[in-house]
Amino acid sequence: MTLNEAKLGEEYLIDSVDTVGDEEMESFLFSLGCYSGEKITVVDRKRNLVVAIKDARYNIDPELATAIRI
């Protein structure tokens, strides 16, 4: 399933990041620490998703969240 389908407050392992050949998006997500095997938690959901990766929180739009498979 994608990150858009994640339940609030539940910790997931990232299975893969599928950016469909968009190297810039893949590089951006990797720089946030968003890669296969890393833990991720959806902390809040409004227009965008607020996610916790490692010790940081990031605001991720639904398009980016679709690329993250958990």
Buried (B, 14 or more C-beta within 10 A) or exposed (E): EBBBEBEEEEEBEBEEBEBEEEEEBBEEBEEBBBBEEBEBBBEEBEEBBBBBBEEEEBEBEEEBBBBBBB
